[in-house]
């Protein structure tokens, strides 16, 4: 399909969705959606940018995601309860389930999140609070930037007994946080949890440069209302733009190659990793520094192998490994191991 044809199909699909989705969680901001329609052509093409290489070895293929029901892996988090377990979930349009994966992609069962509904799940974060392990599911996808509110669904991470979860395993929603961005609707596929504060860090997808937000996940946030506000705290200007080569090799998707599709922060708070459709990028945070300061600097590059749609990234314990997966079956799982001095 030519880029012009792809643009036409996308535009028509979006226009149809505008009428089909007039009602839903938080409603839709149609003027914002129309403005987004005008920008679906993707990012502007720029010159190639040479970045320093991050101290991770080349990607190691560790296996394929064995569960065929996880067809669009859109979020990834390393378990805080089980040392050899990853969590993932599908993109929009499916039942609200979290899938448990071995570090080689083997199927370790799934958990139905009772009381949750899915508009567009896009990212997943693991964290601890008061000695308990939790998972935060970012229902923040908004391709046309018209959702008046988005939400983060929090569950207590279920314990794994044995090799896999039972067929009827469930988890309950313990917190549902509805929020809006202080400067209007945003498409966001990248969430991480700041372990030091317990706040969610959100990175927008379609802005140039991407915009960084902070949102409190506290159970009794000061000034609590029905809808919280994600505060804009900075921008992430260091991700290189798509190039003419990207467009030539990946056609219409090439123009989207620099858009953030996943984010994670290391448990010790020293590193953040952003994944895009093209590569991943490592940001180092200095002692006493804020995330907005560290993410505003030029990152180090983590080259990705060819992937159809890389949309999920997660640190392993102690930052010594990174895991990346992709949408579309068959879904590969890649691991990047630290090769420098002790992180």
Protein Blocks (a to p, Z undefined) as FASTA:
>chain_A
ZZklmmmmmmmmmmmmmmmmmgcehiaafklmmmmmmmmnopaddddddddddfbdcddd
fbdcfblklmbccbdcddfkbmbbccddddehiacddddddfkopaebjaddehiacfbd
cbdcdddeehiacdddddfbcfkopafbdcdddddddddehjbdcfkbccddfbdcdddd
febpaddfbdcddfknopacdddfkbccdddddddfbfbbghiafbdcdddfbdcfkbcc
ddfklmmmnmmmlmmmmpcfbdcddfkopaccdddfkbccdddddehiafklmmmpccdd
ddddddfbdcbdcddehhlaccdddehidddddddddfbdcZZ
